[in-house]
Amino acid sequence: MKQKIYQIDAFASDLFKGNPAAVCVMDEWLPDDIMQSIAEENNLAETAFTVLENGSYTLRWFTPETEVDLCGHATLATAYVLFNYYDHQENTIRFYSPRSGELIVTNAGSGLISLDFPTDEIAKIESVSAINQAIGQSPLETFKGKTDYMLVYGSQKEIESLNPNYFLLDQIDCRGVIATAPGDEVDFVSRFFAPKCGIPEDPVTGSAHTTMTPYWSKKLGKEILSAKQLSHRGGDLKCEDLGNRVKISGRAVPYLVGEIEL
């Protein structure tokens, strides 16, 4: 059996930037252990699997170690594949995630693809000493979302200088830790660390912007914001606070089209 696979650089305007994701568009579901093995073999932050069911695409995401609830960059990559390789005629794709519900993706024109995701619900908490020790620098504020912690700092320079202890971070009971601050040339910047998912530092994390966008929208008094993730590869995003939803937009660049031998 042969399975087509695509590798797409998401939230990028140029090759070798943004966050690479693998995408498999399938006629029917493979066993979970096979999908997990494919993701492990790919060794990318995320591999997305999708099947057309009842008029919409059911979508699931796997890191090299586990299935996750939500992934922005791999959703953008999947939409790019469907728009460009599967002749999807409409400007909108309705995905259904068994873990996150309906996800709407739109071809916004000029190369932009927009994700319509549910807003993360966050609560301000006391600073967590174990996280601060792992990150190496205490934040101004700490928040807890559905799956991640968000640490707010005062400057882009502080975010750039973070050098986490990944062994200690791996002991924290969460999907990942977001570090964010006001940007020098954009509204806000961030980095995202998720060693528990097998991703020490994620290049660009679309789902983390469902946590950050409402915070910075309120903080800066703006509904539409520009964002940059300060990983080695880097990523650029346009974010819009829609209340209980967040619109996250970016570009994508194809890197690879191939086949898996199963």
C-alpha angles and dihedrals in degrees: 000000000000123000121193114231131189130195115206131182103225127202087020136114094193135045116266092026131098121023121319116223131179119224130199117188106196138187091220138001122281118217113280093244091055092050090049090049091051090052091048091049092049090051092201125134089257141008115195124209122193137179128186106240127169094343098312135075116253107214133199132175131209131189117202087272111029150004113262134209099234138003124182104188094048090048090053089048092050091051090049090053093049093046094046108029105026099044095238100186102196122078091231131062120194112209124188119209116195087214103038107025125225118004118187121203123188133195096230097185132245089065095300121133117194125208119205105203134168114263115251115242110231134184127199111241139178116279111276110228094202091055093045090052092049094047092042098225132068116238130224091237137009126207133183120216132180095286107354143054117231120208117194120208133183104242146021089241090063091053092049092051097052114122106179128201099237094194090059092042089054088062092060114101100234141084092252150323122253119206114194142168141160111292129236094223101010132045095258140356133203150176126208127210122192112160091152087066092047093260112109091186122003114219095220125356115198094180092055088063089066084067099040101040098066091046096050093039090059094039095050098032092236131122096197117051139176118226139185130194109216101214123132090266094038129206138215124214139176112212132192126191109223098171107250091015134052126209113213118185133189146137132258137209125200117235108168143014116188148135132256118217108223 
